[in-house]
Each structure stands twice: as structure tokens, then as C-alpha cells.
Amino acid sequence: MASLGLFRQESRLLRPEQKQSVLLERLKGFESVLVAFSGGLDSSYLLRMAVSALGKKAVAFTANSPALPRHEM
């Protein structure tokens, strides 16, 4: 996980479109990903980028919990 810390430091110097390109390249380095999907902006964006990078090898899940009751899903 050390590379994530380095990414955070380096990302301050990048423009938004450069950050997106770096994210896509990093996601392409995985065989598959599982995204914890809450329906909020952050998880929606990550899921969209993961699907762009990996297609059907990007999967999302949403857990039923007190923080997100089933009737709000």
C-alpha cells in the first residue's frame, strides 16, 4: 500500500484529467475489482472508472446496514 501514499503526494501536482488517467492506468493493473457501492458520488465515480478500465471484471456490491437500510437502496 506504500504506492497509494506516493500517489496521494504526487496527485496534488496533477490536473483533474491527469488524475483520471492515472486512476484508469492503476485500475487496469488489477485482474478484477470489487467496489463497495453506496450510491454516493465517490463510489459512483470509482465504479464508472473501474468499468471503463476492466469492463465486466469490475463488480459492485451494496450491503444492507443501519447506515443504508434496504428500503433506501
N, C-alpha and C positions, 0 to 999 in steps of 0.2 A: 503493500500500500504506500510505500515511500513515493512512488511516482505520482500518486494523487496529490500529495503535498507540493511537489515540484510543479505540477500542473496548476495548482491554485496560485502559486507565486508568479509563474510565468504568465498566467491568463490576465493579470492586471494590465499587462502591456499590449494586449491584443484588442483589435476591434471586434464587435459582435459577430460579424460574418467569419472572421478568422477563428473565433472561439467555436463556432458551429462546425467549421471544417475540422478542427482538432477533435471535437467530440465525435464526429462521424468516423474519423480515422481510428480513434480508440475503440469505438464500438465494433468496427469491422475486425478488430483484433480478437474478438471473442467468437467462440464457436456458436454460442447462443446466449440469450439473456432472459431473465425473468424480472419484470418491472412491477414493483408494488404500486398499484394504480389507485389513487384516491379520488380521481376526477378533478383535482385541482390543476392549476396552471403548470406547476413544476413536473408532476408526474405525467401530465398530458404531453408536455413538450418532450420529455425524455422518451416516452413511448413512441411518439412520432419519429424522433431521430433514430431510435432503435429499429423500428420497422423500415425506415429508409436505408439503414445500414445492413440489416440482416434479413429483411423480409419475414417469412413465416417462422424463422428461428428466434424471433423476438415475441415473447409471450407476456401478457399482463395478468395480474390477479388482484382481486379486491377481497379483503377479509371482512366478515361480519363482526363488528365490535361495538362497544358502547360509544366510541367516538364516531362511528359511522354505522348507524342502525340499518338493518336490511331494508326498511321502508323508505330510506333516503337514497338507496342505490339506484 
